[in-house]
Each structure stands twice: as C-alpha cells, then as structure tokens.
Amino acid sequence: MTIRGAAKLALRRVSAPVLARMDVRKWPRIAARVHDLSLPAAVIPNPHPAPCGAANINIILDLLDQTAAIPGSVAECGVHRGRTLIPLSVHLRSSGSRKRVLGFDSFEGFPVEKLKQELGFLRSTEGDPNKSEGGFKDTSFALVKQKLVLFGLEHVELHQGYFSDTLAGCANEVFSFVHLDCDLYGSYKDCLEFFYPRLSSGGIVLLDEYNDPPWPGCNKAVDEFLAAKPEQLQAIERQNYQKYFFRKG
Ligand SMILES: C[S@@+](CC[C@H](N)C(=O)[O-])C[C@H]1O[C@@H](n2cnc3c(N)ncnc32)[C@H](O)[C@@H]1O
C-alpha cells in the first residue's frame, strides 16, 4: 500500500466512529471524499430543475423519514459502492429506527443479457459511460461490507447476485421504503414485480431513473407496471433534482 493509501485508511478508521454518532445531515463535506459517500453536505445542485443525475441523498432521507411509521424493512436495489446505502442506513439508525436494511446488487455490474436487451431497445449507447458491459464493475461485495463494518451497521444485510436470483430469497419480507437505482428495464421490472406485493400500505418506492434520458428502460418498466395499478407517480425535488416515486395505497 502507498503512503497516501495508508493515510486515507487511517483517516477512515479514526473518523468513522465519530461520524457514526452524528446526524448524517450534519456530516462535513470532506467525509464524502474520505469515505466515498453521497452526503447532504456534498450535493452539487443541478444547474436547472431536471430529472437527470445521480441519486439525490436528500430525497432519499426525506422519503425515509416520511415512511418512519410505516411497518417493514428498507431495501435498495443497486448498491454499487454503497454511496447511498451507507448514509441511509446511518440515518435510519440515528433516528432511532429498528428497521432492517437489505441491499441488493451483483457487485459486478449489470447482467449482460439485460444490458444487451436494453441497448437493443435504446438503439444508442450514448449518454452515459456506465451503459456498457464494464459499467458499475468498479466495486465488490467486500468493499461495501468493509464500509458497513467501519460504521458498525449491523442492521444492514447485503444480497449479492442478480435480482432475478436473490430477491426470491426474501419472499417473506415486508417493506416500507424501497430505493430502486438499477437503470435497466429488466432490472426495474424484476424489482417492481417483487416489491409491490410486499409493500406496506403507505410504503414508498423511489424510482431513481424515471424520466432520466440516458435510462429510458425505467420509464418503460414503471409505466407498464403501474398501468393496471391504482397508484400514481408523484414528483419530489431537492437541489433541482427531480425524482419520482409512488406510495402504495
Ligand atoms: C446506478 S448504480 C447504483 C448506485 C448507488 N445507488 C449509488 O447511489 O451510489 C446501479 C447498480 O445496479 C446494479 N444492478 C442493475 N441491475 C441489476 C440486476 N439485475 N441485478 C443485480 N444488480 C443490478 C449494478 O450492478 C450497479 O451497481
């Protein structure tokens, strides 16, 4: 390990227990760089109101708060490096919640078949460099697990593998809040079919890529799925990030 790498590791080890006792909304901006996390203090607002861009942590935390009294666990599909999973889990714990958090990801990027279908459907690979077979491979189960251990997040469990294989293992769960951040039509479809019947009344599903031009598979899956359901999409905006969600009736 380089001297720089060792110093960064030491900084992470020293700062994590201190941060873990603080409200995540008050974590300093520097913590986002040190721990590679999406934090409220580090959000760069969109220049104009737009539905594009990465997941907005303030929207996630606000919707989590709105579902605090709804029974059920919290899930995130599309964990990647844990940039949103870690702060949402810290926030849940520091707000006194006893809910469990389930994080789902292959931790090795998109399923190739689903990606190929998506690329065929898009007829273009432009718009996002992650939209490729190498996209989102820069992570691992061990990397995210290490972050969970560092922040003492024992209420979080990781489910490694493609959603089509891993979700079925949680068939007996009930959910209050689900963050879908998985980009592809097939991935959204798998998740919506699994979570909808397991969502408590008043529970929320946040759809990160809805109306986000590089990822039209999200709209297709969501529109198809909700067409025969009573729930309507609602919009939420923070720092010019416009995101969409639905609340189970
Ligand atoms: C946009 S990233 C998630 C970003 C993360 N929420 C954040 O804010 O840092 C999308 C992730 O979804 C995962 N993913 C997409 N479809 C999947 C599937 N069908 N099964 C497992 N993982 C999937 C990819 O591996 C990738 O890590």
The ligand as an ORCA input file, in Angstrom:
! r2SCAN-3c Opt
* xyz 0 1
  C     -26.563      3.378    -10.594
  S     -25.753      2.043     -9.778
  C     -26.312      2.224     -8.110
  C     -25.770      3.475     -7.475
  C     -25.939      3.610     -5.971
  N     -27.307      3.529     -5.522
  C     -25.363      4.960     -5.589
  O     -26.118      5.944     -5.495
  O     -24.145      5.046     -5.457
  C     -26.659      0.678    -10.402
  C     -26.293     -0.653     -9.793
  O     -27.339     -1.573    -10.098
  C     -26.784     -2.863    -10.234
  N     -27.742     -3.679    -10.994
  C     -28.517     -3.284    -12.043
  N     -29.285     -4.292    -12.449
  C     -29.009     -5.356    -11.634
  C     -29.534     -6.688    -11.553
  N     -30.491     -7.119    -12.368
  N     -29.050     -7.488    -10.576
  C     -28.096     -7.043     -9.727
  N     -27.560     -5.796     -9.764
  C     -28.029     -4.961    -10.706
  C     -25.441     -2.623    -10.911
  O     -24.548     -3.672    -10.628
  C     -24.994     -1.278    -10.307
  O     -24.118     -1.488     -9.235
*
